[in-house]
Amino acid sequence: MANYIDRQLMGPFRRQREAYRSGLAAIDQAALQSAGQPFAALDSARQAALLANLQGEARGFFTTVIAHTMQGYYGDPRHGGNREAVSWRMLGVPVIPIRGRTQS
């Protein structure tokens, strides 16, 4: 989903770039304050615990990230997410060929 979100932040979601920057910085700051390490350096259990503790205060940021993740996972692969239409295949949705492209 990172590819999808990165691509969208350069285009249609560009108004939300600052929300991503400040939201990710706040998560990193919280990790530094509570664990003395940046978020990426924490093990997965500590990352999950930290995110669970932040849910109330960062609800808007998490709502945005979850919405963008869902769009990327279930959306059309031509927008940068849903690589090889994996979510469509999982759901049994027929993959619609994109006009002008050959299928591999």
Residue frames relative to the residue before (quaternion, step in Angstrom):
aa qw qx qy qz dx dy dz
M 1.0000 0.0000 0.0000 0.0000 0.00 0.00 0.00
A 0.5282 0.6381 -0.4178 0.3732 3.56 1.16 -0.44
N 0.6275 0.5353 -0.3380 0.4532 3.60 0.98 -0.80
Y 0.6615 0.5060 -0.3065 0.4609 3.58 0.87 -0.92
I 0.6960 0.4720 -0.2850 0.4600 3.58 0.77 -1.03
D 0.6285 0.5303 -0.3398 0.4565 3.61 0.94 -0.82
R 0.6699 0.4958 -0.3024 0.4625 3.58 0.88 -0.93
Q 0.6893 0.4825 -0.2912 0.4553 3.57 0.90 -0.87
L 0.6306 0.5311 -0.3369 0.4548 3.60 1.09 -0.64
M 0.6417 0.4830 -0.3222 0.5011 3.57 1.25 -0.32
G 0.7606 0.3145 -0.1736 0.5408 3.59 1.24 -0.27
P 0.8717 0.1168 -0.0599 0.4721 3.57 -0.56 -1.19
F 0.7326 0.4044 -0.2371 0.4935 3.63 1.08 -0.65
R 0.3099 0.8042 -0.4811 0.1605 3.63 1.21 0.11
R 0.5893 0.5719 -0.3702 0.4343 3.61 1.13 -0.51
Q 0.7077 0.4624 -0.2539 0.4700 3.58 1.19 -0.47
R 0.3568 0.7551 -0.4872 0.2553 3.61 1.24 0.11
E 0.6834 0.4863 -0.3027 0.4527 3.58 0.83 -0.93
A 0.6080 0.5412 -0.3567 0.4585 3.61 1.05 -0.65
Y 0.6461 0.4964 -0.3155 0.4863 3.59 1.02 -0.77
R 0.6535 0.5168 -0.3243 0.4479 3.59 0.86 -0.91
S 0.7250 0.4318 -0.2618 0.4683 3.58 0.75 -0.99
G 0.6364 0.5312 -0.3337 0.4489 3.60 1.03 -0.71
L 0.6807 0.4682 -0.2863 0.4852 3.58 0.92 -0.88
A 0.6273 0.5238 -0.3349 0.4690 3.60 1.06 -0.71
A 0.6441 0.5186 -0.3216 0.4613 3.60 1.01 -0.78
I 0.6344 0.5121 -0.3295 0.4762 3.59 1.02 -0.75
D 0.6547 0.5006 -0.3112 0.4732 3.58 0.93 -0.85
Q 0.6473 0.5162 -0.3142 0.4645 3.60 0.96 -0.84
A 0.6463 0.5111 -0.3193 0.4681 3.59 0.96 -0.81
A 0.6377 0.5180 -0.3218 0.4707 3.58 1.03 -0.77
L 0.6515 0.5117 -0.3144 0.4635 3.57 0.95 -0.85
Q 0.6767 0.4945 -0.2914 0.4611 3.59 0.96 -0.86
S 0.7638 0.3913 -0.2181 0.4647 3.59 0.86 -0.90
A 0.8206 0.2268 -0.0957 0.5158 3.60 1.00 -0.73
G 0.4534 -0.7132 0.4349 0.3110 3.58 1.25 -0.13
Q 0.6970 0.3808 -0.2585 0.5498 3.59 1.29 0.32
P 0.5551 -0.5704 0.4605 0.3929 3.58 -1.17 0.41
F 0.6912 -0.5031 0.3301 0.4002 3.56 -1.20 0.56
A 0.6786 0.5155 -0.3000 0.4286 3.60 0.85 -0.96
A 0.6652 0.5108 -0.3051 0.4511 3.61 1.15 -0.51
L 0.5681 0.6019 -0.3826 0.4106 3.60 1.24 -0.27
D 0.5001 -0.6116 0.4998 0.3550 3.58 -1.16 0.51
S 0.7029 -0.5104 0.2909 0.4010 3.57 -1.20 0.48
A 0.6269 0.5352 -0.3480 0.4466 3.62 1.01 -0.70
R 0.6815 0.4679 -0.2887 0.4830 3.60 0.95 -0.83
Q 0.6032 0.5413 -0.3570 0.4644 3.59 1.08 -0.64
A 0.6674 0.5029 -0.2993 0.4605 3.58 0.89 -0.97
A 0.6547 0.5099 -0.3148 0.4607 3.59 0.94 -0.86
L 0.6504 0.5150 -0.3158 0.4605 3.57 0.94 -0.86
L 0.6695 0.4935 -0.3006 0.4667 3.59 0.90 -0.90
A 0.6286 0.5287 -0.3348 0.4617 3.59 1.02 -0.76
N 0.6658 0.5011 -0.3016 0.4633 3.59 1.02 -0.78
L 0.7049 0.4679 -0.2601 0.4653 3.58 1.11 -0.62
Q 0.4332 0.7483 -0.4456 0.2321 3.60 1.18 -0.34
G 0.6759 0.5095 -0.3100 0.4330 3.59 0.86 -0.85
E 0.7520 0.4097 -0.2246 0.4649 3.57 0.82 -0.98
A 0.7582 0.3249 -0.1876 0.5333 3.59 1.16 -0.46
R 0.1727 0.8420 -0.4978 0.1156 3.58 1.18 0.52
G 0.6668 0.5115 -0.3141 0.4418 3.61 0.86 -0.88
F 0.6541 0.5046 -0.3091 0.4711 3.56 0.97 -0.86
F 0.6771 0.4883 -0.2975 0.4633 3.60 0.86 -0.93
T 0.6163 0.5446 -0.3419 0.4545 3.59 1.03 -0.74
T 0.6575 0.5052 -0.3020 0.4704 3.58 0.97 -0.86
V 0.6727 0.4943 -0.2992 0.4622 3.59 0.86 -0.97
I 0.6512 0.5046 -0.3203 0.4677 3.60 0.93 -0.83
A 0.6472 0.5146 -0.3226 0.4606 3.61 0.93 -0.85
H 0.6822 0.4766 -0.2943 0.4700 3.58 0.89 -0.88
T 0.6231 0.5316 -0.3357 0.4653 3.58 1.06 -0.70
M 0.6579 0.4981 -0.3052 0.4753 3.58 0.94 -0.84
Q 0.6332 0.5229 -0.3329 0.4634 3.59 0.98 -0.80
G 0.6809 0.4893 -0.2865 0.4636 3.57 0.93 -0.88
Y 0.6837 0.4980 -0.2938 0.4453 3.56 0.96 -0.83
Y 0.7945 0.3098 -0.1505 0.5001 3.58 0.89 -0.92
G 0.5631 0.6425 -0.3742 0.3606 3.61 1.22 -0.21
D 0.7091 -0.4284 0.3519 0.4357 3.49 -1.38 -0.10
P 0.5168 -0.6777 0.4252 0.3048 3.63 -0.77 0.95
R 0.5936 0.5950 -0.3794 0.3870 3.62 1.07 -0.53
H 0.6439 0.5116 -0.3236 0.4678 3.60 1.25 -0.23
G 0.6793 -0.5371 0.2752 0.4175 3.59 1.26 0.15
G 0.6978 0.3993 -0.2788 0.5253 3.58 1.22 -0.07
N 0.7623 0.3950 -0.2486 0.4484 3.56 -1.27 -0.40
R 0.0272 -0.8523 0.5222 -0.0129 3.56 0.87 1.03
E 0.8519 0.0031 -0.0779 0.5179 3.51 -0.91 1.09
A 0.5356 -0.6678 0.3712 0.3596 3.59 1.22 0.66
V 0.1653 0.8416 -0.5019 0.1119 3.58 1.12 0.64
S 0.6734 0.4804 -0.3250 0.4584 3.63 0.91 -0.77
W 0.6207 0.5265 -0.3527 0.4616 3.59 1.03 -0.67
R 0.6514 0.5100 -0.3143 0.4656 3.57 0.94 -0.87
M 0.6258 0.5458 -0.3272 0.4511 3.57 1.02 -0.85
L 0.7338 0.4150 -0.2170 0.4922 3.58 1.01 -0.84
G 0.4832 -0.6771 0.4279 0.3534 3.58 1.28 -0.19
V 0.4200 0.6846 -0.4798 0.3532 3.57 1.22 0.46
P 0.4570 -0.6889 0.4752 0.3012 3.61 -0.79 0.90
V 0.4148 -0.6912 0.5373 0.2478 3.54 -1.04 0.84
I 0.2636 -0.7725 0.5632 0.1288 3.53 -0.69 1.12
P 0.3963 -0.7232 0.5026 0.2595 3.60 -0.68 1.00
I 0.4039 -0.6908 0.5446 0.2511 3.53 -1.10 0.74
R 0.4988 -0.6782 0.4591 0.2837 3.54 -0.73 1.05
G 0.8037 0.2799 -0.2192 0.4773 3.54 -0.96 0.92
R 0.6978 0.3965 -0.2774 0.5280 3.59 1.23 0.05
T 0.3743 -0.7033 0.5521 0.2458 3.51 -1.08 0.69
Q 0.3821 -0.7115 0.5368 0.2442 3.54 -1.08 0.68
S 0.3654 -0.7319 0.5320 0.2188 3.54 -1.05 0.79
